Amino acid sequence: MQKSSPVVAVVDDDLSILQSLEYLLESADYVVRLFASAVELLDSGCLAEVDCLISDVDMPGKDGFELIRQARATKPGLPVILVTGYPDRVAQLPPLPGEAPRLFTKPFQGAELLDALEKALSSG
């Protein structure tokens, strides 16, 4: 029996980022679920199938930090990768449940994100 591809949820309020990450992740054989907001993901009911979460930090409404807290309350140990256009946000990272999320500053290299994703899935 062939192992199914990991499911990666991507949350970002920037449509161009969502589309770019969808293309990158699908080219690496991941199953991708796209969401324009934290609320959209949390209300979708698909969190149970997600193997890793990639989220923007700064979004209207619930930010990436709040999304991690709520997602990990539902699915403890969920590997998380955060992306931000504001490098100073790294210092503001509040304590979060579980393993510290990996953090990327936009723009980032696709190969580096794929490498971090592979490591997150193998350790998480």
N, C-alpha and C positions, 0 to 999 in steps of 0.2 A: 504494500500500500504506500502510495506516495504521500509525503508530508505536505500539508497545505501551506501556502505562503502566509507569512505573518500579516496581520491586519494593523495598519498604521493610521491613526486618526490625526488629521492636520487641522489646526484651528488658527485662523488668521483673518482679520477683517480686511486685508488687502487681497483683492481678487487675483492680481498678477502673481503674488507670492503663492497663493493656493494653486494656481495653474502650473507654475514652475515646479513646485514641490510634487504635484501630482505626476507630472511628466518624469521627473527624476526618479521618484520612488517606483512608479510602474515600470520604468526601464530596468530597474534592479529586481523586478519580480515580486514586489510587495503589493498587497491588496490595500488600496487607499480609500479612506473615507474623508471627505472634505466638509468643513464647517466654518461658517463665516463669523461665529461667535461662540463663547463658552456655553451660553444658554442653549444654543442650537444643538451642541453635542450632548449636553446633560439631558435635554428633553427628548433626544432621538431614541433612547432606549438601546442603542447599540454599544454602549460602553463595555458590556460584558464580553463582546467579541474582540475588543481592541487589545493588541499585544504591546503597543507602544504609542505614546502620545507626543506629538510635536505641536507646540503651541507658541504663538506670539505672546510676549509679556504684556504689552500695552494695547488694550482693546477697550472699546466703550463697554460700559456695564461691568460685568465680571472680568477682571484681568487674568492673566495667565497664572499668577500665584493663587488666586481664589479657585481657579479651575483645578489646579493640582490638588489643593486641599479637598475639594468635593469629589474629584475623581478617585483619589486614593482612599477616601472614606468608603466609597462603594467598592473599589478594587484595590486593596492594599498591595503594595509592591509594584504597582504599575510603573514601568520605566518611562521616564519623561525627558524630552529634549526641549529646551526653551530657546526661542530666537527673539532678538531685540534689535531695534535700530538705535537704541540708546545705551551705549556701553556703561554709563554711570549707574544704570539699573542693577548691574552685577553686585555692587556694594549694598544695594537696598534689598537684596534677596532675603525675605523673612524666613524664619525657621519653618520648614515644611515636613510633613510626615514622610517617613521612609528615606530611601537613598536620595542624596542631593541630585537635582536634575543637572544634566549637561547643558551648557549655555553657549549659544552661538550669537555673534554680533553680525547683523546684516551690513554689507553683503558678506556671504560666506561661500566657501568652496563646496560644491556638491559632493565631491569625493570625500571630504572631511566629514560631512553630515552623514553620508552612507556608512562610513567607518564607525562613527559614534553610534549610529543606529544598530549596526551589527553587534557592537560591544554591549549596548544596552539590552538587546534581546538575549544575548548569551549569558549575561550576568543577572538579568532581571527575570 
